[in-house]
Amino acid sequence: MTRIDRRLLFTSGAAAALLAASGLAPERAPRSGGRLRLAVPRDDGSLEAVMRGAVFDTMTEIAPDGTLRPELATAWRGSEDARRWQFDLRQGVTFHDGRPFGADAVVASLAAQDLPVSVARIEAKDAHRILIELAQANPHLPYLLADPALVISPDGDISQQIGTGTYMRGAFTEGRHFRGTRVAQHYKSGQAGWTDTIDVTVIPDSGVRAEALRDGFVDVAALPRPDGLRGHGTFTYHPSEAHMDLAAHQGVGVPRVIGARGPLDDGRIAERWWLV
C-alpha cells in the first residue's frame, strides 16, 4: 500500500479543484440504492484498495479537497512539543461481526502496523480515548493516521476483513472479485455509502474493460484511453477524455471533487460514488 506523500497533503486541495474543472459532469444529488459495478486492472492493487476503503475505516480521513476530517477519531489534541497526542474515539460504533469498537481495538491495530513515525507508547486511557506518545515530535500525526494502510480492526488482524466501514465483505475471490454489502444504520449513513452493494471485478485487459462498460456489464471502468467507447454512448471521463483514469456511465453519480492521492477516488469510490 502506498504511503501518503506529505507534500500532497498540502497541495491536493488545489489539485482536486483542477481535476473538478477538467471535464467531470455536474454533481447530481446522491441517493441510496442499487448496485455499483466496477472493472479494474489486475496488477495495480485496485481490487484491494477498493475493498479496504469499503470495509475498513481509519482514525482520520483526508477528504477529496485535501482537508482533514474525523473518522473513527472525533477529536485530537497534541502537546506543545507535538510528542504526546490524545485522540477521542467515536462512540456507538460496532465492527461488522458485532463486537464494539473502542480504544483496545485502536491500540491493537496501530501496534500491529508499520507506523510512519517512531512511537514510544500507545495506550488506552479509557474505553474511548487513547494516548500516543512519539519518540520524536511530529505535528502531522493526525494527517499520517489517515493513511489507508492504517485501518482499524477488532484485534489488529485485518486478514479476516472485519472492519467498521460502510460495506461488509460479502463474496470475495482473491485477485478476482469483491462484493460489499452496505451496513445498515452506519454512522456515515446519509453522508457516504450510497449503493446497496458494490461489485469490483478484475479484468486484466483494458480493451475488455472498455467493452464491459460499453455493453452495460459494469458502471465504472479503470481505463487509460477512451478507445472502444466513442460513438457507443455518453460517458463521463475522469479527469478528462484526453488524460483519463476512469470512465463511467452517465447513470453514475460522480462527485464534484475526486480524491487525487490514489486511484479510484483514493480507494474510497465505494462510499463516495452513487447511482442516479
ChimeraX commands (.cxc) that place a marker at each C-alpha (Angstrom):
marker #1 position 0.00,0.00,0.00 radius 0.5
marker #1 position 1.43,3.34,-1.00 radius 0.5
marker #1 position 2.10,5.67,1.91 radius 0.5
marker #1 position 0.75,9.20,1.94 radius 0.5
marker #1 position 3.17,11.71,0.40 radius 0.5
marker #1 position 3.42,14.61,2.87 radius 0.5
marker #1 position 3.85,17.11,0.05 radius 0.5
marker #1 position 0.48,16.05,-1.35 radius 0.5
marker #1 position -1.24,16.63,1.96 radius 0.5
marker #1 position -0.92,20.36,1.48 radius 0.5
marker #1 position -1.30,20.56,-2.31 radius 0.5
marker #1 position -4.07,18.09,-3.01 radius 0.5
marker #1 position -6.83,20.64,-2.40 radius 0.5
marker #1 position -5.66,22.70,-5.37 radius 0.5
marker #1 position -5.06,19.58,-7.43 radius 0.5
marker #1 position -8.53,18.27,-6.72 radius 0.5
marker #1 position -10.04,21.62,-7.70 radius 0.5
marker #1 position -8.24,21.44,-11.02 radius 0.5
marker #1 position -9.50,17.91,-11.57 radius 0.5
marker #1 position -13.02,19.01,-10.82 radius 0.5
marker #1 position -12.78,21.58,-13.62 radius 0.5
marker #1 position -11.33,19.18,-16.16 radius 0.5
marker #1 position -14.42,17.53,-17.58 radius 0.5
marker #1 position -16.47,15.98,-14.79 radius 0.5
marker #1 position -20.23,16.09,-15.17 radius 0.5
marker #1 position -22.06,18.43,-12.77 radius 0.5
marker #1 position -22.77,16.84,-9.41 radius 0.5
marker #1 position -26.17,15.30,-9.01 radius 0.5
marker #1 position -27.62,14.80,-5.58 radius 0.5
marker #1 position -26.65,11.43,-4.08 radius 0.5
marker #1 position -29.39,8.91,-3.50 radius 0.5
marker #1 position -29.40,5.48,-1.92 radius 0.5
marker #1 position -29.93,2.18,-3.66 radius 0.5
marker #1 position -28.73,-0.01,-6.47 radius 0.5
marker #1 position -25.55,-1.90,-7.26 radius 0.5
marker #1 position -22.37,-0.15,-8.37 radius 0.5
marker #1 position -20.22,-2.37,-10.61 radius 0.5
marker #1 position -16.55,-1.63,-11.23 radius 0.5
marker #1 position -13.99,-3.15,-13.58 radius 0.5
marker #1 position -10.36,-2.73,-12.53 radius 0.5
marker #1 position -6.91,-3.94,-13.70 radius 0.5
marker #1 position -5.11,-6.85,-12.10 radius 0.5
marker #1 position -1.65,-5.54,-11.30 radius 0.5
marker #1 position -2.10,-2.11,-9.69 radius 0.5
marker #1 position -3.74,-3.16,-6.43 radius 0.5
marker #1 position -7.09,-1.57,-7.31 radius 0.5
marker #1 position -9.18,-4.50,-6.07 radius 0.5
marker #1 position -7.53,-4.50,-2.67 radius 0.5
marker #1 position -7.65,-0.69,-2.42 radius 0.5
marker #1 position -11.39,-0.53,-3.09 radius 0.5
marker #1 position -12.12,-3.40,-0.72 radius 0.5
marker #1 position -10.05,-1.82,2.04 radius 0.5
marker #1 position -11.71,1.57,1.57 radius 0.5
marker #1 position -15.15,-0.04,1.69 radius 0.5
marker #1 position -14.68,-2.44,4.61 radius 0.5
marker #1 position -12.38,-0.50,6.92 radius 0.5
marker #1 position -12.10,2.94,8.50 radius 0.5
marker #1 position -9.03,4.81,9.63 radius 0.5
marker #1 position -8.62,7.19,12.54 radius 0.5
marker #1 position -8.87,10.25,10.30 radius 0.5
marker #1 position -9.72,10.82,6.65 radius 0.5
marker #1 position -8.29,13.18,4.07 radius 0.5
marker #1 position -11.28,14.47,2.12 radius 0.5
marker #1 position -11.12,14.83,-1.69 radius 0.5
marker #1 position -10.40,18.56,-1.29 radius 0.5
marker #1 position -7.35,17.81,0.86 radius 0.5
marker #1 position -8.82,18.79,4.22 radius 0.5
marker #1 position -8.54,16.54,7.25 radius 0.5
marker #1 position -11.74,15.30,8.84 radius 0.5
marker #1 position -12.66,12.88,11.63 radius 0.5
marker #1 position -13.38,9.23,11.01 radius 0.5
marker #1 position -13.01,6.84,13.95 radius 0.5
marker #1 position -11.29,9.61,15.90 radius 0.5
marker #1 position -13.66,12.52,16.52 radius 0.5
marker #1 position -11.16,14.93,18.10 radius 0.5
marker #1 position -7.44,15.13,18.84 radius 0.5
marker #1 position -5.09,17.29,20.85 radius 0.5
marker #1 position -1.32,17.46,20.77 radius 0.5
marker #1 position 1.08,18.66,23.43 radius 0.5
marker #1 position 3.06,21.83,22.84 radius 0.5
marker #1 position 6.07,19.81,21.73 radius 0.5
marker #1 position 3.92,17.62,19.41 radius 0.5
marker #1 position 5.10,14.41,21.08 radius 0.5
marker #1 position 2.02,13.42,23.10 radius 0.5
marker #1 position -1.28,13.10,21.28 radius 0.5
marker #1 position -4.68,12.31,22.74 radius 0.5
marker #1 position -7.45,11.05,20.44 radius 0.5
marker #1 position -11.13,10.88,21.35 radius 0.5
marker #1 position -12.87,7.95,19.66 radius 0.5
marker #1 position -16.28,7.71,18.06 radius 0.5
marker #1 position -18.85,6.08,20.32 radius 0.5
marker #1 position -21.68,3.74,19.36 radius 0.5
marker #1 position -19.70,2.06,16.56 radius 0.5
marker #1 position -19.56,-1.72,16.10 radius 0.5
marker #1 position -17.43,-3.94,13.92 radius 0.5
marker #1 position -19.15,-5.98,11.23 radius 0.5
marker #1 position -19.11,-9.06,13.46 radius 0.5
marker #1 position -20.96,-7.23,16.23 radius 0.5
marker #1 position -18.01,-6.52,18.51 radius 0.5
marker #1 position -17.92,-2.97,19.90 radius 0.5
marker #1 position -15.32,-0.54,18.63 radius 0.5
marker #1 position -13.18,1.11,21.28 radius 0.5
marker #1 position -9.74,2.06,22.50 radius 0.5
marker #1 position -8.43,-1.50,22.83 radius 0.5
marker #1 position -9.07,-2.15,19.13 radius 0.5
marker #1 position -7.23,1.03,18.13 radius 0.5
marker #1 position -4.24,0.21,20.33 radius 0.5
marker #1 position -4.03,-3.34,18.94 radius 0.5
marker #1 position -4.44,-2.20,15.34 radius 0.5
marker #1 position -1.83,0.57,15.47 radius 0.5
marker #1 position 0.60,-1.65,17.38 radius 0.5
marker #1 position 0.32,-4.26,14.62 radius 0.5
marker #1 position 1.01,-1.76,11.82 radius 0.5
marker #1 position 4.21,-0.35,10.39 radius 0.5
marker #1 position 3.61,3.22,11.52 radius 0.5
marker #1 position 5.29,6.07,9.61 radius 0.5
marker #1 position 6.54,7.58,12.90 radius 0.5
marker #1 position 8.59,6.26,15.80 radius 0.5
marker #1 position 6.24,5.56,18.71 radius 0.5
marker #1 position 7.31,5.37,22.35 radius 0.5
marker #1 position 3.96,4.02,23.55 radius 0.5
marker #1 position 0.29,3.72,22.68 radius 0.5
marker #1 position -2.19,3.18,25.48 radius 0.5
marker #1 position -5.91,3.27,26.16 radius 0.5
marker #1 position -6.81,5.99,28.64 radius 0.5
marker #1 position -10.41,4.80,28.83 radius 0.5
marker #1 position -12.88,3.00,26.57 radius 0.5
marker #1 position -12.99,5.82,24.02 radius 0.5
marker #1 position -9.73,7.69,24.43 radius 0.5
marker #1 position -6.15,6.78,23.54 radius 0.5
marker #1 position -2.75,8.35,24.07 radius 0.5
marker #1 position 0.04,8.14,21.51 radius 0.5
marker #1 position 3.47,9.22,22.70 radius 0.5
marker #1 position 6.03,9.69,19.95 radius 0.5
marker #1 position 9.77,9.20,20.25 radius 0.5
marker #1 position 10.20,12.41,18.27 radius 0.5
marker #1 position 7.89,15.35,17.75 radius 0.5
marker #1 position 5.63,15.23,14.72 radius 0.5
marker #1 position 2.90,17.86,14.25 radius 0.5
marker #1 position 1.48,15.91,11.29 radius 0.5
marker #1 position 0.40,12.79,13.19 radius 0.5
marker #1 position -3.37,13.31,12.64 radius 0.5
marker #1 position -2.72,13.51,8.88 radius 0.5
marker #1 position -0.50,10.45,8.93 radius 0.5
marker #1 position -3.21,8.40,10.63 radius 0.5
marker #1 position -5.37,8.90,7.53 radius 0.5
marker #1 position -3.01,6.60,5.64 radius 0.5
marker #1 position -5.23,3.93,4.01 radius 0.5
marker #1 position -2.84,1.27,5.29 radius 0.5
marker #1 position -3.57,2.15,8.92 radius 0.5
marker #1 position -7.03,0.62,9.17 radius 0.5
marker #1 position -8.68,-0.40,12.42 radius 0.5
marker #1 position -9.80,-3.99,13.06 radius 0.5
marker #1 position -11.09,-5.68,16.24 radius 0.5
marker #1 position -7.77,-7.16,17.32 radius 0.5
marker #1 position -5.22,-5.81,14.85 radius 0.5
marker #1 position -5.67,-8.68,12.39 radius 0.5
marker #1 position -7.01,-7.39,9.07 radius 0.5
marker #1 position -6.82,-10.77,7.33 radius 0.5
marker #1 position -10.41,-11.56,8.37 radius 0.5
marker #1 position -11.55,-8.33,6.68 radius 0.5
marker #1 position -13.74,-7.28,9.59 radius 0.5
marker #1 position -13.91,-3.53,9.92 radius 0.5
marker #1 position -16.23,-0.64,10.68 radius 0.5
marker #1 position -16.57,0.65,7.10 radius 0.5
marker #1 position -19.75,1.41,5.20 radius 0.5
marker #1 position -19.66,-2.01,3.49 radius 0.5
marker #1 position -19.41,-5.51,4.91 radius 0.5
marker #1 position -17.41,-8.02,2.94 radius 0.5
marker #1 position -19.58,-10.47,1.04 radius 0.5
marker #1 position -18.26,-12.69,-1.73 radius 0.5
marker #1 position -14.51,-12.41,-2.25 radius 0.5
marker #1 position -12.10,-14.21,-4.55 radius 0.5
marker #1 position -8.54,-13.03,-4.11 radius 0.5
marker #1 position -7.24,-11.25,-7.18 radius 0.5
marker #1 position -10.56,-11.57,-9.00 radius 0.5
marker #1 position -13.67,-10.20,-7.31 radius 0.5
marker #1 position -15.07,-8.40,-4.27 radius 0.5
marker #1 position -18.68,-7.79,-3.31 radius 0.5
marker #1 position -19.60,-5.48,-0.46 radius 0.5
marker #1 position -23.00,-5.08,1.17 radius 0.5
marker #1 position -23.95,-1.77,2.73 radius 0.5
marker #1 position -24.08,-1.70,6.52 radius 0.5
marker #1 position -27.47,-0.60,7.83 radius 0.5
marker #1 position -27.55,2.28,10.31 radius 0.5
marker #1 position -23.89,3.15,9.81 radius 0.5
marker #1 position -22.57,6.31,11.44 radius 0.5
marker #1 position -21.97,7.69,7.92 radius 0.5
marker #1 position -25.50,6.94,6.72 radius 0.5
marker #1 position -26.78,9.85,4.64 radius 0.5
marker #1 position -23.22,11.05,4.04 radius 0.5
marker #1 position -21.47,8.10,2.37 radius 0.5
marker #1 position -22.06,4.52,1.30 radius 0.5
marker #1 position -24.92,5.13,-1.11 radius 0.5
marker #1 position -25.42,1.92,-3.07 radius 0.5
marker #1 position -26.86,-1.25,-1.57 radius 0.5
marker #1 position -23.99,-3.32,-2.94 radius 0.5
marker #1 position -20.71,-2.80,-4.73 radius 0.5
marker #1 position -19.13,-5.32,-7.08 radius 0.5
marker #1 position -15.49,-4.99,-8.12 radius 0.5
marker #1 position -14.27,-7.34,-10.85 radius 0.5
marker #1 position -10.71,-7.69,-12.10 radius 0.5
marker #1 position -10.47,-7.62,-15.90 radius 0.5
marker #1 position -6.78,-7.54,-16.90 radius 0.5
marker #1 position -7.21,-6.33,-20.48 radius 0.5
marker #1 position -8.17,-2.66,-20.87 radius 0.5
marker #1 position -9.95,-3.37,-24.14 radius 0.5
marker #1 position -12.17,-5.93,-22.45 radius 0.5
marker #1 position -12.85,-3.49,-19.59 radius 0.5
marker #1 position -13.96,-0.90,-22.16 radius 0.5
marker #1 position -16.19,-3.47,-23.83 radius 0.5
marker #1 position -17.76,-4.40,-20.49 radius 0.5
marker #1 position -18.52,-0.72,-19.81 radius 0.5
marker #1 position -19.80,-0.09,-23.33 radius 0.5
marker #1 position -22.15,-3.08,-23.21 radius 0.5
marker #1 position -23.51,-2.27,-19.75 radius 0.5
marker #1 position -21.93,-5.09,-17.78 radius 0.5
marker #1 position -20.19,-2.60,-15.46 radius 0.5
marker #1 position -20.88,1.01,-14.47 radius 0.5
marker #1 position -17.31,2.26,-14.00 radius 0.5
marker #1 position -14.07,1.07,-15.57 radius 0.5
marker #1 position -10.46,1.99,-14.93 radius 0.5
marker #1 position -9.20,2.88,-18.41 radius 0.5
marker #1 position -6.18,4.71,-19.82 radius 0.5
marker #1 position -7.92,5.72,-23.08 radius 0.5
marker #1 position -11.47,6.09,-24.43 radius 0.5
marker #1 position -10.77,3.55,-27.19 radius 0.5
marker #1 position -13.84,1.45,-27.85 radius 0.5
marker #1 position -16.22,3.90,-26.15 radius 0.5
marker #1 position -16.53,6.73,-28.66 radius 0.5
marker #1 position -19.78,6.56,-30.57 radius 0.5
marker #1 position -21.25,3.93,-28.26 radius 0.5
marker #1 position -22.98,6.11,-25.69 radius 0.5
marker #1 position -22.35,9.02,-23.37 radius 0.5
marker #1 position -19.71,8.52,-20.72 radius 0.5
marker #1 position -18.06,10.62,-18.05 radius 0.5
marker #1 position -14.27,10.64,-18.23 radius 0.5
marker #1 position -12.05,11.39,-15.25 radius 0.5
marker #1 position -10.09,13.56,-15.06 radius 0.5
marker #1 position -10.69,14.23,-18.79 radius 0.5
marker #1 position -11.08,12.33,-22.04 radius 0.5
marker #1 position -7.54,13.28,-23.06 radius 0.5
marker #1 position -5.96,12.24,-19.76 radius 0.5
marker #1 position -8.26,9.66,-18.27 radius 0.5
marker #1 position -8.08,7.19,-15.43 radius 0.5
marker #1 position -11.77,6.27,-15.17 radius 0.5
marker #1 position -14.82,6.15,-17.39 radius 0.5
marker #1 position -18.38,5.90,-16.10 radius 0.5
marker #1 position -21.87,5.60,-17.50 radius 0.5
marker #1 position -23.98,8.74,-17.25 radius 0.5
marker #1 position -26.14,6.92,-14.72 radius 0.5
marker #1 position -23.31,7.04,-12.18 radius 0.5
marker #1 position -23.22,9.92,-9.73 radius 0.5
marker #1 position -19.73,11.41,-9.85 radius 0.5
marker #1 position -18.67,13.77,-7.03 radius 0.5
marker #1 position -17.63,17.30,-8.00 radius 0.5
marker #1 position -14.23,16.73,-6.39 radius 0.5
marker #1 position -12.46,13.37,-6.61 radius 0.5
marker #1 position -9.51,12.37,-4.45 radius 0.5
marker #1 position -6.22,12.64,-6.33 radius 0.5
marker #1 position -3.80,10.93,-3.95 radius 0.5
marker #1 position -4.58,7.42,-5.19 radius 0.5
marker #1 position -6.57,5.62,-7.87 radius 0.5
marker #1 position -10.33,5.14,-7.66 radius 0.5
marker #1 position -11.00,8.24,-5.54 radius 0.5
marker #1 position -8.23,7.35,-3.09 radius 0.5
marker #1 position -9.71,3.86,-2.84 radius 0.5
marker #1 position -12.95,5.31,-1.44 radius 0.5
marker #1 position -15.05,5.07,-4.59 radius 0.5
marker #1 position -17.36,2.54,-2.92 radius 0.5
marker #1 position -18.55,5.02,-0.30 radius 0.5
marker #1 position -18.31,8.26,-2.31 radius 0.5
marker #1 position -19.99,7.43,-5.65 radius 0.5
marker #1 position -23.64,6.57,-6.28 radius 0.5
marker #1 position -26.25,5.75,-8.92 radius 0.5
marker #1 position -28.69,8.37,-10.20 radius 0.5
marker link #1:1,2 radius 0.2
marker link #1:2,3 radius 0.2
marker link #1:3,4 radius 0.2
marker link #1:4,5 radius 0.2
marker link #1:5,6 radius 0.2
marker link #1:6,7 radius 0.2
marker link #1:7,8 radius 0.2
marker link #1:8,9 radius 0.2
marker link #1:9,10 radius 0.2
marker link #1:10,11 radius 0.2
marker link #1:11,12 radius 0.2
marker link #1:12,13 radius 0.2
marker link #1:13,14 radius 0.2
marker link #1:14,15 radius 0.2
marker link #1:15,16 radius 0.2
marker link #1:16,17 radius 0.2
marker link #1:17,18 radius 0.2
marker link #1:18,19 radius 0.2
marker link #1:19,20 radius 0.2
marker link #1:20,21 radius 0.2
marker link #1:21,22 radius 0.2
marker link #1:22,23 radius 0.2
marker link #1:23,24 radius 0.2
marker link #1:24,25 radius 0.2
marker link #1:25,26 radius 0.2
marker link #1:26,27 radius 0.2
marker link #1:27,28 radius 0.2
marker link #1:28,29 radius 0.2
marker link #1:29,30 radius 0.2
marker link #1:30,31 radius 0.2
marker link #1:31,32 radius 0.2
marker link #1:32,33 radius 0.2
marker link #1:33,34 radius 0.2
marker link #1:34,35 radius 0.2
marker link #1:35,36 radius 0.2
marker link #1:36,37 radius 0.2
marker link #1:37,38 radius 0.2
marker link #1:38,39 radius 0.2
marker link #1:39,40 radius 0.2
marker link #1:40,41 radius 0.2
marker link #1:41,42 radius 0.2
marker link #1:42,43 radius 0.2
marker link #1:43,44 radius 0.2
marker link #1:44,45 radius 0.2
marker link #1:45,46 radius 0.2
marker link #1:46,47 radius 0.2
marker link #1:47,48 radius 0.2
marker link #1:48,49 radius 0.2
marker link #1:49,50 radius 0.2
marker link #1:50,51 radius 0.2
marker link #1:51,52 radius 0.2
marker link #1:52,53 radius 0.2
marker link #1:53,54 radius 0.2
marker link #1:54,55 radius 0.2
marker link #1:55,56 radius 0.2
marker link #1:56,57 radius 0.2
marker link #1:57,58 radius 0.2
marker link #1:58,59 radius 0.2
marker link #1:59,60 radius 0.2
marker link #1:60,61 radius 0.2
marker link #1:61,62 radius 0.2
marker link #1:62,63 radius 0.2
marker link #1:63,64 radius 0.2
marker link #1:64,65 radius 0.2
marker link #1:65,66 radius 0.2
marker link #1:66,67 radius 0.2
marker link #1:67,68 radius 0.2
marker link #1:68,69 radius 0.2
marker link #1:69,70 radius 0.2
marker link #1:70,71 radius 0.2
marker link #1:71,72 radius 0.2
marker link #1:72,73 radius 0.2
marker link #1:73,74 radius 0.2
marker link #1:74,75 radius 0.2
marker link #1:75,76 radius 0.2
marker link #1:76,77 radius 0.2
marker link #1:77,78 radius 0.2
marker link #1:78,79 radius 0.2
marker link #1:79,80 radius 0.2
marker link #1:80,81 radius 0.2
marker link #1:81,82 radius 0.2
marker link #1:82,83 radius 0.2
marker link #1:83,84 radius 0.2
marker link #1:84,85 radius 0.2
marker link #1:85,86 radius 0.2
marker link #1:86,87 radius 0.2
marker link #1:87,88 radius 0.2
marker link #1:88,89 radius 0.2
marker link #1:89,90 radius 0.2
marker link #1:90,91 radius 0.2
marker link #1:91,92 radius 0.2
marker link #1:92,93 radius 0.2
marker link #1:93,94 radius 0.2
marker link #1:94,95 radius 0.2
marker link #1:95,96 radius 0.2
marker link #1:96,97 radius 0.2
marker link #1:97,98 radius 0.2
marker link #1:98,99 radius 0.2
marker link #1:99,100 radius 0.2
marker link #1:100,101 radius 0.2
marker link #1:101,102 radius 0.2
marker link #1:102,103 radius 0.2
marker link #1:103,104 radius 0.2
marker link #1:104,105 radius 0.2
marker link #1:105,106 radius 0.2
marker link #1:106,107 radius 0.2
marker link #1:107,108 radius 0.2
marker link #1:108,109 radius 0.2
marker link #1:109,110 radius 0.2
marker link #1:110,111 radius 0.2
marker link #1:111,112 radius 0.2
marker link #1:112,113 radius 0.2
marker link #1:113,114 radius 0.2
marker link #1:114,115 radius 0.2
marker link #1:115,116 radius 0.2
marker link #1:116,117 radius 0.2
marker link #1:117,118 radius 0.2
marker link #1:118,119 radius 0.2
marker link #1:119,120 radius 0.2
marker link #1:120,121 radius 0.2
marker link #1:121,122 radius 0.2
marker link #1:122,123 radius 0.2
marker link #1:123,124 radius 0.2
marker link #1:124,125 radius 0.2
marker link #1:125,126 radius 0.2
marker link #1:126,127 radius 0.2
marker link #1:127,128 radius 0.2
marker link #1:128,129 radius 0.2
marker link #1:129,130 radius 0.2
marker link #1:130,131 radius 0.2
marker link #1:131,132 radius 0.2
marker link #1:132,133 radius 0.2
marker link #1:133,134 radius 0.2
marker link #1:134,135 radius 0.2
marker link #1:135,136 radius 0.2
marker link #1:136,137 radius 0.2
marker link #1:137,138 radius 0.2
marker link #1:138,139 radius 0.2
marker link #1:139,140 radius 0.2
marker link #1:140,141 radius 0.2
marker link #1:141,142 radius 0.2
marker link #1:142,143 radius 0.2
marker link #1:143,144 radius 0.2
marker link #1:144,145 radius 0.2
marker link #1:145,146 radius 0.2
marker link #1:146,147 radius 0.2
marker link #1:147,148 radius 0.2
marker link #1:148,149 radius 0.2
marker link #1:149,150 radius 0.2
marker link #1:150,151 radius 0.2
marker link #1:151,152 radius 0.2
marker link #1:152,153 radius 0.2
marker link #1:153,154 radius 0.2
marker link #1:154,155 radius 0.2
marker link #1:155,156 radius 0.2
marker link #1:156,157 radius 0.2
marker link #1:157,158 radius 0.2
marker link #1:158,159 radius 0.2
marker link #1:159,160 radius 0.2
marker link #1:160,161 radius 0.2
marker link #1:161,162 radius 0.2
marker link #1:162,163 radius 0.2
marker link #1:163,164 radius 0.2
marker link #1:164,165 radius 0.2
marker link #1:165,166 radius 0.2
marker link #1:166,167 radius 0.2
marker link #1:167,168 radius 0.2
marker link #1:168,169 radius 0.2
marker link #1:169,170 radius 0.2
marker link #1:170,171 radius 0.2
marker link #1:171,172 radius 0.2
marker link #1:172,173 radius 0.2
marker link #1:173,174 radius 0.2
marker link #1:174,175 radius 0.2
marker link #1:175,176 radius 0.2
marker link #1:176,177 radius 0.2
marker link #1:177,178 radius 0.2
marker link #1:178,179 radius 0.2
marker link #1:179,180 radius 0.2
marker link #1:180,181 radius 0.2
marker link #1:181,182 radius 0.2
marker link #1:182,183 radius 0.2
marker link #1:183,184 radius 0.2
marker link #1:184,185 radius 0.2
marker link #1:185,186 radius 0.2
marker link #1:186,187 radius 0.2
marker link #1:187,188 radius 0.2
marker link #1:188,189 radius 0.2
marker link #1:189,190 radius 0.2
marker link #1:190,191 radius 0.2
marker link #1:191,192 radius 0.2
marker link #1:192,193 radius 0.2
marker link #1:193,194 radius 0.2
marker link #1:194,195 radius 0.2
marker link #1:195,196 radius 0.2
marker link #1:196,197 radius 0.2
marker link #1:197,198 radius 0.2
marker link #1:198,199 radius 0.2
marker link #1:199,200 radius 0.2
marker link #1:200,201 radius 0.2
marker link #1:201,202 radius 0.2
marker link #1:202,203 radius 0.2
marker link #1:203,204 radius 0.2
marker link #1:204,205 radius 0.2
marker link #1:205,206 radius 0.2
marker link #1:206,207 radius 0.2
marker link #1:207,208 radius 0.2
marker link #1:208,209 radius 0.2
marker link #1:209,210 radius 0.2
marker link #1:210,211 radius 0.2
marker link #1:211,212 radius 0.2
marker link #1:212,213 radius 0.2
marker link #1:213,214 radius 0.2
marker link #1:214,215 radius 0.2
marker link #1:215,216 radius 0.2
marker link #1:216,217 radius 0.2
marker link #1:217,218 radius 0.2
marker link #1:218,219 radius 0.2
marker link #1:219,220 radius 0.2
marker link #1:220,221 radius 0.2
marker link #1:221,222 radius 0.2
marker link #1:222,223 radius 0.2
marker link #1:223,224 radius 0.2
marker link #1:224,225 radius 0.2
marker link #1:225,226 radius 0.2
marker link #1:226,227 radius 0.2
marker link #1:227,228 radius 0.2
marker link #1:228,229 radius 0.2
marker link #1:229,230 radius 0.2
marker link #1:230,231 radius 0.2
marker link #1:231,232 radius 0.2
marker link #1:232,233 radius 0.2
marker link #1:233,234 radius 0.2
marker link #1:234,235 radius 0.2
marker link #1:235,236 radius 0.2
marker link #1:236,237 radius 0.2
marker link #1:237,238 radius 0.2
marker link #1:238,239 radius 0.2
marker link #1:239,240 radius 0.2
marker link #1:240,241 radius 0.2
marker link #1:241,242 radius 0.2
marker link #1:242,243 radius 0.2
marker link #1:243,244 radius 0.2
marker link #1:244,245 radius 0.2
marker link #1:245,246 radius 0.2
marker link #1:246,247 radius 0.2
marker link #1:247,248 radius 0.2
marker link #1:248,249 radius 0.2
marker link #1:249,250 radius 0.2
marker link #1:250,251 radius 0.2
marker link #1:251,252 radius 0.2
marker link #1:252,253 radius 0.2
marker link #1:253,254 radius 0.2
marker link #1:254,255 radius 0.2
marker link #1:255,256 radius 0.2
marker link #1:256,257 radius 0.2
marker link #1:257,258 radius 0.2
marker link #1:258,259 radius 0.2
marker link #1:259,260 radius 0.2
marker link #1:260,261 radius 0.2
marker link #1:261,262 radius 0.2
marker link #1:262,263 radius 0.2
marker link #1:263,264 radius 0.2
marker link #1:264,265 radius 0.2
marker link #1:265,266 radius 0.2
marker link #1:266,267 radius 0.2
marker link #1:267,268 radius 0.2
marker link #1:268,269 radius 0.2
marker link #1:269,270 radius 0.2
marker link #1:270,271 radius 0.2
marker link #1:271,272 radius 0.2
marker link #1:272,273 radius 0.2
marker link #1:273,274 radius 0.2
marker link #1:274,275 radius 0.2
marker link #1:275,276 radius 0.2
view
